[in-house]
Amino acid sequence: VRVDHNVPLDDAGAITDDTRIQASLPTINLLIENGAKVILTSHLGRPKGEPDPKYSLAPVAARLGELIGKSVPLAELDGAAEKVASLGEGDVLMLENIRFEPGETKNDPDLSARLGALADVFVNDAFGTAHRAHSSTAGVASHVGKAAMGFLMERELKYLVEELESPARPFLVIMGGSKVSDKIEVITALMDKADTILIGGAMAHTFRRAQGFPTGNSRVEEDKLDLALDILKRADEKGVKFLLPANALEADGFSNDANTRQTPRYENGNGVTDGWEALDIGDLAIDEFKTEIATAKTIIWNGPVGVFEIDAFAKGTREIAEALAASDAVTIIGGGDSVTAVNKFGVADQMTFISTGGGASLELLEGKELPGVAALSEA
């Protein structure tokens, strides 16, 4: 079973958030209850294709053991066959970090065959890595008798593909984050489906600069101004409401102690003050965004609308999160920093669905086929 147990660790090597381990439990528990001999494989961090104690899965195996109430021994891939042979029904074994193997990220056929030789069935439940064509996510599928997806993968595809094929309307897309270039393909793909697109975060400044408004020291992708204008033109042609922040919260520094103030509305040449930087959406923008959220029936949110990690600039992202929690729409949180935000503001349990994948979520929303899913279909 390929799981995504790539959890954050502190400097002492302790797990700081076990969400990804918890997310894999329905699949693991079903297999245990039905007497399968379960071999788990995952990566952790970015080791350079060789063993590195800092990235050992030992703390993960220990935490999983606590959650399922039984010991989960850790095994090196070399010599794993012996340990697999001694597994009893319902036993669980975890292979050491698969990225310690130099062939993993190259989708090496020999490594895929070695993994496949350990098992009769391959289950991919690692949505967060499904956009990677690696040995443990794709290659192994052709070296086993049967291949299937786990419950986590199934839920991700249900909400990020099926629910969005014919969403309840109005369908609202909220896009944040720092770069237009990171989200251009998602914005373009969703423009064919969305009724309204709200833009926040640093990428909003690129749009405002393209429109000719002053943006001060705000982060702007100077080489993407024409692209921003093209996106605005396409939205207009398709009849999609494309809402940029009406104003911003500007600061004279990047810290909690900085002086802050609301900018005037972006009109008549007004914008961010020279020498200041916009680090959150402003109060006018918050009110406009919340009005849109209140009437939507399907909402997907990907990317914060400000530097929410710093409390002084967290208001916009917090109010968006709380507005989603209060709405009666289907609310889909599309991975990455948006997940961190709904957790930070205590509203995660009020969302319809929270994706576990950052890059994988984006690629799925772009309409791309994920190698980890395609390999299952082919097998």
Secondary structure, 3 states (H helix, E strand, C coil): CECCCCCCECCCCCECCCHHHHHCHHHHHHHHHCCCCEEEECCCCCCCCCCCHHHCCHHHHHHHHHHHCCCCCEECCCCHHHHHHCCCCCCEEEECCHHHCCCHHHCCHHHHHHHHCCCCEEEECCHHHCCCCCCCCCHHHHHCCEEEECHHHHHHHHHHHHHHHCCCCCEEEEECCCCHHHHHHHHHHHHCCCCEEEECCCHHHHHHHHCCCCECCCCCCHHHHHHHHHHHHHHHHHCCEEECCCCEEEECCCCCCCCEEECCCCCCCCCECCCCEEEEECHHHHHHHHHHHHHCCEEEEECCCCCCCCHHHCHHHHHHHHHHHHCCCEEEECCCHHHHHHHHCCCHHHCCEECCCCHHHHHHHCCCCCHHHHHHHHC
